[in-house]
């Protein structure tokens, strides 16, 4: 028999009003639950505008402890709706020590733990190294009441090692809260097309290589020089697109996925069986030049 579950996500635009953003996210979780969602994922840093487009010390005031005020509120909503909530937040760990972190709240409101973003970018418009210390908790899997899920965050999307390790730890679904968009000053429309295509393709490849569904949740709307491209999507365990959100609309979507497909795909395409783990030691080097 198939083991089918309903995955929800909230793709939304944010403002400089933190409380309004949090309330919009809460209403999105409730809407997803009404539509039958059992797990709901929110986008990266949903409480605020994407502040990493500038290096500004005032933005550290947006951070909070985890567990903390927002995880408490999300736990209440998770319990109220009977859904698992995946919530991406700016974590203040200690004075001068901050992380880009995602908390997982179980369907009864229990705080299951957090994952700290491992790969931190530093590019024009994405000055995350100014704000975030790289994660030190390692890759994480959360055994929720619905499924065993893995959570990675945005820039982690480009690294097959992260998806592989999380899958090898038993994740049945990979979630990627993210915040990425087009540079509005880019004169070449083809460059924008290629960027979105690459972003989607690399994550679909994680589904294929690991035999697990992938859920990527992005924001929408114009913020400074970034046009966040939405395009959130869900794949099955072989990378086939089950749903793709629009580029320009807020949306709450619920998608049914079949977790038992992983067994069929992994048996037909036995990548785990044929891995040559005895040959992979060189990958731990920064670059193989000797």
Secondary structure, 3 states (H helix, E strand, C coil): CCCEEEEEEEECCCCCCHHHHHHHHHHHHHHHHHCCCCEEEECCCCCCCCHHHCCCHHHHHHCECCCCHHHHHHHHHHHHHCCEEEEEEEEEEECCEEEEEEEEECCCCCEEEEEECCCCCCECCECHHHCCCCCCCCCCEEECCCCEEEEEEHHHHHCHHHHHHHHHCCCCEEEEECCCEEECCCCCHHHHHHHHHHHHHHHHHHHHHHCCEEEEECCEEEECCEEEECCCEEECCCCCEEEECCCCCCEEEEEEEECCHHHHHHHHCCCCCCCCHHHCHHHHCCCCCC
